Amino acid sequence: MAGVNEAPLRVDDRGERLRLLHVHAHPDDESSKGAATTARYVAEGVEVMVATCTGGERGSILNPNMDRPDVLANIAEIRRQEMDAARRILGIEQVWLGFVDSGLPEGDPLPPLPEGSFATLDVDEASIPLVEVVRRFRPHVITTYDERGGYPHPDHVMCHKISVAAYDHAADPDWHPELGPAWQTPKLYYSFAFHLDKTKALDEAMTARGLESPYAERLRRWPPDPAMQGRVTTRVPCGEYFEVRDRALIAHATQIDPEGTWFQIPMDLQLEVWPTEDFELARTTVPTHLPEDDLFTGIAVPAPA
């Protein structure tokens, strides 16, 4: 793993290498949400692991160039291969939690979710494999989605639920002790990849340059939401790693169209307007001061020379 091969720039107060665990619903989420932050921390010698809840088996093929019968027939294996390619690009470890994709229900009324799929499971039971990962990896920081899932996909909402449950259960020595010694993760964050302030800023900058914004229609259908705005507590500067993020995204060829909206914002505009990835500090056992610019604020100290 790339980060482990680099001398760490910072460690915890016991001299241990910093560890970061991202919990995501599907393969490709690790590349579309917080990937530049991941690449930055890997470059600084942080151990980064991604726990992927499902295999993305029911995901649609969103890249027209990959929308072929042979791809659809082997979508589960292909998405695993894509995840492995993205993992190598990001320099991370990755573990599958083994749940089955619930799909994104459509219709009015919405149809029931497939029996046995991830979002239909009991939260405590579904948190068991994640608790085992937390106790084994012993992260200093966990990131996941907010209670809305970032967007209302049932697997994203369930990912939030089991992440919060695992954060609590992993620290309880009486909860499934066979999963390993209890571990209290110091900090839990929610990722805010597509919040309104960022989207509006990029849209306005595109318009000011005389360019067509890919966000115009989305913003027309995006009502103000004061309860969500202002929740960002932590903006991680990571613009120099946007290129790594984009390479990891393109590795998910069934999901990401290289000619699509992901890549319509010029890189120099992104760096000028919004060179951070944004998070909300949801839980902490260590003192910190808000706003933050680092997920490891209150934890990290300079590594010994």
Secondary structure, DSSP 4 states (H G I P E B T S, - for coil): -HHHHSPPSEE-TTSPBPEEEEEESSTTHHHHSSHHHHHHHHHTT-EEEEEEEE--TT-----GGG--HHHHHTHHHHHHHHHHHHHHHHT-EEEEEEEPP-----SSSPPPPPTT-GGGS-HHHHTHHHHHHHHHH--SEEEE--TT-SS--HHHHHHHHHHHHHHHHHT-TTS-GGG-S----SEEEEEESS-HHHHHHHHHHHHHTTPPPTTHHHHHT----TTTTT---EEEE-GGGHHHHHHHHHH-TTT--TTSGGG-S-HHHHHHH--EEEEEEEEESS---SSBS-TTTTT-EEPP-
